[in-house]
């Protein structure tokens, strides 16, 4: 589980970088902001989707980017999570929408967050150990909180490392 979490943090870190990000973390550049956006992303990103090609049992990877950008269950679950969690954190709708545009389709445009919101509140909550997503679902609260803590911890490690502490991972 730890290696899956570390891989997910690396993927999220890599997806948070784009050509407009200039600077060093802690000195003019931030990562995983807004936190609610990235906690939602990490809660759904690695789940197997119906469009994911059949994979060998020993592989431990999520879906390819094209799959994320075309899968309704993924997009609507992610949109609902971001909409609810970011509003609860008092993140502006414009900031949430900007984050959505950066991360939702893994580089492929998927329309606005609002256009991907489900028409009704999802009736299913993902189990903590879910491996796949086949319908629009609510985020598992414990998994979301763990994702938030992991992202916060990673940011602290990067900032502490920037301040000259030696980190052995």
C-alpha positions in Angstrom: 0.0 0.0 0.0 2.9 2.4 0.8 4.4 1.9 -2.7 1.0 2.6 -4.3 0.7 5.8 -2.2 4.2 6.9 -3.1 3.5 6.3 -6.8 0.3 8.3 -6.6 2.1 11.2 -4.9 4.7 11.2 -7.6 2.0 11.1 -10.3 0.1 13.9 -8.7 3.3 16.0 -8.3 4.1 15.4 -12.0 0.6 16.4 -13.1 0.7 19.5 -11.0 3.6 20.9 -13.1 2.8 22.8 -16.2 4.7 25.3 -18.4 3.3 28.2 -16.5 4.7 27.1 -13.2 8.0 28.8 -12.6 10.0 28.9 -9.4 10.9 26.6 -6.5 8.4 25.1 -4.2 8.3 27.4 -1.2 9.8 30.3 -3.2 7.1 31.5 -5.5 5.6 28.1 -6.4 3.1 25.9 -4.6 2.0 22.4 -5.2 -1.2 20.6 -4.4 -3.1 23.8 -4.2 -6.0 23.9 -3.6 -5.6 20.9 -1.4 -9.2 19.8 -1.8 -8.7 19.5 -5.6 -5.7 17.2 -5.3 -7.2 15.1 -2.5 -10.2 14.4 -4.7 -7.9 13.7 -7.7 -5.8 11.2 -5.6 -9.0 9.6 -4.3 -10.1 8.6 -7.9 -7.1 8.8 -10.2 -5.7 5.3 -9.7 -9.0 3.4 -9.9 -9.5 1.0 -12.8 -12.1 2.3 -15.2 -14.3 0.6 -17.8 -12.2 2.0 -20.6 -8.9 0.7 -19.1 -7.4 -2.0 -21.2 -7.2 -5.4 -19.6 -4.0 -5.5 -17.5 -1.9 -8.3 -16.1 -2.7 -9.1 -12.5 0.8 -8.2 -11.4 0.7 -4.6 -12.8 -0.1 -1.9 -10.3 -1.1 1.1 -12.4 -4.2 3.2 -13.0 -5.9 4.1 -16.2 -4.3 5.9 -19.2 -5.0 9.6 -19.7 -7.3 9.1 -22.6 -9.4 6.9 -20.5 -9.7 9.5 -17.7 -10.8 12.1 -20.2 -13.5 10.0 -21.7 -14.9 8.2 -18.6 -18.2 9.7 -17.4 -18.1 7.9 -14.0 -14.6 9.2 -13.3 -15.3 12.8 -14.5 -18.6 13.1 -12.7 -17.3 11.6 -9.4 -14.2 13.8 -9.5 -16.3 16.9 -10.3 -18.7 16.2 -7.5 -15.9 15.6 -5.0 -14.2 18.9 -6.0 -17.4 20.8 -6.0 -18.4 19.7 -2.5 -15.0 19.5 -0.8 -13.6 22.7 -2.2 -16.8 24.6 -1.3 -16.5 23.2 2.3 -12.9 24.5 2.4 -14.1 28.0 1.2 -12.1 27.7 -2.0 -13.5 30.0 -4.7 -15.4 28.4 -7.6 -12.9 30.0 -10.0 -9.9 28.5 -8.2 -11.6 25.1 -8.2 -12.5 25.4 -11.9 -8.8 26.3 -12.7 -7.6 23.3 -10.8 -10.2 21.1 -12.6 -9.0 22.4 -16.0 -5.4 21.5 -15.0 -5.9 18.0 -13.7 -9.3 16.4 -14.6 -8.4 15.0 -18.1 -4.7 14.5 -17.6 -3.9 17.2 -20.2 -7.0 16.6 -22.4 -9.7 19.2 -22.2 -12.9 17.7 -20.6 -15.1 20.8 -20.4 -15.9 22.7 -17.2 -16.3 21.3 -13.8 -19.9 22.4 -13.8 -20.7 20.6 -17.0 -19.3 17.4 -15.5 -21.3 17.5 -12.3 -23.9 14.7 -12.0 -27.5 15.8 -12.2 -28.3 14.0 -8.9 -26.2 13.4 -5.8 -24.4 10.0 -6.2 -26.0 7.3 -4.2 -22.9 5.1 -3.9 -19.9 5.7 -1.7 -16.7 4.0 -2.8 -15.2 1.5 -0.3 -11.8 2.5 1.1 -10.1 -0.4 -0.8 -12.0 0.2 -4.1 -10.0 -0.9 -7.1 -12.4 0.2 -9.8 -15.0 2.8 -10.6 -17.9 1.8 -12.7 -20.5 4.4 -11.7 -20.6 8.0 -10.4 -19.7 7.7 -6.7 -19.1 9.7 -3.6 -15.5 9.8 -2.4 -14.7 7.6 0.6 -14.3 10.1 3.5 -11.4 8.2 5.1 -9.6 7.8 1.8 -10.1 11.5 1.1 -8.7 12.5 4.5 -5.8 10.2 4.1 -5.1 11.6 0.6 -5.2 15.1 2.1 -2.7 14.2 4.8 -0.4 12.5 2.3 -0.4 15.6 0.1 0.2 17.9 3.1 3.0 15.7 4.3 4.6 15.7 0.9 4.5 19.4 0.7 6.1 19.6 4.2 8.9 17.2 3.1 9.6 19.3 0.0 9.6 22.6 2.0 11.9 21.1 4.7 14.2 19.7 2.1 14.3 23.1 0.5 15.4 24.6 3.8 18.5 22.3 3.8 17.4 19.3 5.8 18.6 16.0 4.5 15.8 13.7 3.7 16.3 10.0 3.2 13.4 8.2 1.6 
